[in-house]
Amino acid sequence: MSVVQYEPGRVLTFQIKHMTNITDEFMMEMIPKAKNYCAVILRKGPNFQNPGVEKIIWEHGRRNFALREQRLLCIVCSVRDGTDVCGIGIFNANVEETKKIIDEDPGVKASVFIYDLHGCRGFPGDSLAV
């Protein structure tokens, strides 16, 4: 099966050698195991270009490492594709709890970043590929 993935300015094509057959029974067994999470889309805020933001962004990163260690931030990805999106995170918390956590972020407090929250569901133990 060929899959085409679009990236600005170019198209990549790759082959999937084997697609696992997923039965209806397997899906019925797995779907109830999904858990609620919160997805955060971090965007450039009004102060993103201000002098000295590097220190604030560094402390934002330090805080992300701490949240990962506490298992509150399950997945964190920086985004550097030339858009206003700076990062994506999946929190092991509901939307209200995640809002409290994000509102205390040094980058958000300094308006270096703004964010959107989205309640979502996923499977515990999912991770980025090695």
URLINHU-V344972 format. One record per residue. N is the residue number from 1. RES is the residue in three letters. SS is DSSP state (~ for helix, > for strand, _ for the rest). OMEGA is omega in degrees with one decimal (999 if undefined). D_FIRST is the distance of its C-alpha to the first C-alpha in whole Angstrom. Layout:
n:N res:RES ss:SS omega:OMEGA d_first:D_FIRST
n:N res:RES ss:SS omega:OMEGA d_first:D_FIRST
//
This chain:
n:1 res:MET ss:_ omega:176.3 d_first:0
n:2 res:SER ss:> omega:175.6 d_first:4
n:3 res:VAL ss:> omega:178.8 d_first:7
n:4 res:VAL ss:> omega:179.5 d_first:10
n:5 res:GLN ss:> omega:-178.8 d_first:13
n:6 res:TYR ss:> omega:169.8 d_first:16
n:7 res:GLU ss:> omega:-179.4 d_first:20
n:8 res:PRO ss:_ omega:177.2 d_first:23
n:9 res:GLY ss:_ omega:179.9 d_first:23
n:10 res:ARG ss:> omega:178.3 d_first:20
n:11 res:VAL ss:> omega:178.2 d_first:16
n:12 res:LEU ss:> omega:176.4 d_first:14
n:13 res:THR ss:> omega:175.7 d_first:11
n:14 res:PHE ss:> omega:-177.4 d_first:9
n:15 res:GLN ss:> omega:169.4 d_first:6
n:16 res:ILE ss:_ omega:-174.1 d_first:6
n:17 res:LYS ss:_ omega:-176.3 d_first:7
n:18 res:HIS ss:_ omega:176.7 d_first:8
n:19 res:MET ss:_ omega:-179.7 d_first:8
n:20 res:THR ss:_ omega:176.8 d_first:12
n:21 res:ASN ss:_ omega:179.8 d_first:13
n:22 res:ILE ss:_ omega:-178.5 d_first:16
n:23 res:THR ss:_ omega:174.2 d_first:19
n:24 res:ASP ss:~ omega:-179.5 d_first:21
n:25 res:GLU ss:~ omega:178.4 d_first:24
n:26 res:PHE ss:~ omega:179.5 d_first:22
n:27 res:MET ss:~ omega:179.6 d_first:22
n:28 res:MET ss:~ omega:178.1 d_first:25
n:29 res:GLU ss:~ omega:-173.0 d_first:26
n:30 res:MET ss:~ omega:-173.7 d_first:25
n:31 res:ILE ss:~ omega:178.9 d_first:25
n:32 res:PRO ss:_ omega:-179.9 d_first:29
n:33 res:LYS ss:_ omega:178.8 d_first:29
n:34 res:ALA ss:> omega:-176.0 d_first:28
n:35 res:LYS ss:> omega:177.5 d_first:30
n:36 res:ASN ss:> omega:175.7 d_first:32
n:37 res:TYR ss:> omega:174.9 d_first:31
n:38 res:CYS ss:> omega:176.2 d_first:32
n:39 res:ALA ss:> omega:178.2 d_first:30
n:40 res:VAL ss:> omega:172.3 d_first:32
n:41 res:ILE ss:> omega:-177.9 d_first:31
n:42 res:LEU ss:> omega:-177.9 d_first:34
n:43 res:ARG ss:> omega:175.5 d_first:35
n:44 res:LYS ss:> omega:176.8 d_first:38
n:45 res:GLY ss:_ omega:-176.4 d_first:41
n:46 res:PRO ss:_ omega:-178.7 d_first:44
n:47 res:ASN ss:_ omega:-175.2 d_first:45
n:48 res:PHE ss:_ omega:-176.6 d_first:42
n:49 res:GLN ss:_ omega:-177.5 d_first:44
n:50 res:ASN ss:_ omega:175.2 d_first:47
n:51 res:PRO ss:_ omega:176.3 d_first:49
n:52 res:GLY ss:_ omega:-178.2 d_first:49
n:53 res:VAL ss:~ omega:-179.0 d_first:45
n:54 res:GLU ss:~ omega:179.6 d_first:44
n:55 res:LYS ss:~ omega:179.1 d_first:46
n:56 res:ILE ss:~ omega:179.5 d_first:45
n:57 res:ILE ss:~ omega:177.1 d_first:41
n:58 res:TRP ss:~ omega:-179.9 d_first:42
n:59 res:GLU ss:~ omega:172.4 d_first:44
n:60 res:HIS ss:~ omega:178.2 d_first:41
n:61 res:GLY ss:~ omega:178.1 d_first:39
n:62 res:ARG ss:~ omega:179.7 d_first:41
n:63 res:ARG ss:~ omega:176.6 d_first:41
n:64 res:ASN ss:~ omega:177.2 d_first:38
n:65 res:PHE ss:~ omega:178.6 d_first:38
n:66 res:ALA ss:~ omega:178.6 d_first:41
n:67 res:LEU ss:~ omega:175.3 d_first:39
n:68 res:ARG ss:~ omega:-180.0 d_first:36
n:69 res:GLU ss:~ omega:178.2 d_first:39
n:70 res:GLN ss:_ omega:-179.1 d_first:40
n:71 res:ARG ss:_ omega:173.3 d_first:36
n:72 res:LEU ss:_ omega:179.3 d_first:37
n:73 res:LEU ss:> omega:-173.3 d_first:34
n:74 res:CYS ss:> omega:-178.1 d_first:31
n:75 res:ILE ss:> omega:175.5 d_first:28
n:76 res:VAL ss:> omega:-178.9 d_first:30
n:77 res:CYS ss:> omega:170.8 d_first:28
n:78 res:SER ss:> omega:-180.0 d_first:30
n:79 res:VAL ss:_ omega:-178.7 d_first:28
n:80 res:ARG ss:_ omega:-176.2 d_first:29
n:81 res:ASP ss:_ omega:177.6 d_first:28
n:82 res:GLY ss:_ omega:176.8 d_first:31
n:83 res:THR ss:_ omega:177.3 d_first:31
n:84 res:ASP ss:_ omega:177.1 d_first:33
n:85 res:VAL ss:> omega:-178.9 d_first:31
n:86 res:CYS ss:> omega:-177.2 d_first:32
n:87 res:GLY ss:> omega:177.3 d_first:31
n:88 res:ILE ss:> omega:177.9 d_first:29
n:89 res:GLY ss:> omega:173.4 d_first:30
n:90 res:ILE ss:> omega:-177.8 d_first:30
n:91 res:PHE ss:> omega:174.9 d_first:33
n:92 res:ASN ss:_ omega:-177.4 d_first:34
n:93 res:ALA ss:_ omega:176.8 d_first:37
n:94 res:ASN ss:_ omega:-175.5 d_first:37
n:95 res:VAL ss:~ omega:-177.9 d_first:37
n:96 res:GLU ss:~ omega:178.7 d_first:41
n:97 res:GLU ss:~ omega:-179.8 d_first:41
n:98 res:THR ss:~ omega:177.5 d_first:39
n:99 res:LYS ss:~ omega:178.4 d_first:41
n:100 res:LYS ss:~ omega:179.9 d_first:44
n:101 res:ILE ss:~ omega:-176.2 d_first:42
n:102 res:ILE ss:~ omega:179.6 d_first:40
n:103 res:ASP ss:~ omega:177.7 d_first:44
n:104 res:GLU ss:_ omega:179.1 d_first:45
n:105 res:ASP ss:_ omega:-178.6 d_first:43
n:106 res:PRO ss:~ omega:178.3 d_first:45
n:107 res:GLY ss:~ omega:177.1 d_first:43
n:108 res:VAL ss:~ omega:179.1 d_first:43
n:109 res:LYS ss:~ omega:-178.5 d_first:47
n:110 res:ALA ss:_ omega:-177.8 d_first:47
n:111 res:SER ss:_ omega:170.9 d_first:45
n:112 res:VAL ss:_ omega:178.8 d_first:43
n:113 res:PHE ss:> omega:164.8 d_first:40
n:114 res:ILE ss:> omega:-174.6 d_first:39
n:115 res:TYR ss:> omega:170.4 d_first:37
n:116 res:ASP ss:> omega:177.0 d_first:35
n:117 res:LEU ss:> omega:178.5 d_first:34
n:118 res:HIS ss:> omega:171.7 d_first:32
n:119 res:GLY ss:> omega:-178.5 d_first:32
n:120 res:CYS ss:> omega:178.1 d_first:29
n:121 res:ARG ss:> omega:178.1 d_first:27
n:122 res:GLY ss:> omega:-177.6 d_first:25
n:123 res:PHE ss:> omega:176.9 d_first:25
n:124 res:PRO ss:_ omega:179.6 d_first:28
n:125 res:GLY ss:_ omega:175.1 d_first:27
n:126 res:ASP ss:_ omega:-178.6 d_first:24
n:127 res:SER ss:_ omega:174.4 d_first:24
n:128 res:LEU ss:_ omega:178.5 d_first:22
n:129 res:ALA ss:_ omega:179.7 d_first:20
n:130 res:VAL ss:_ omega:999 d_first:23
//
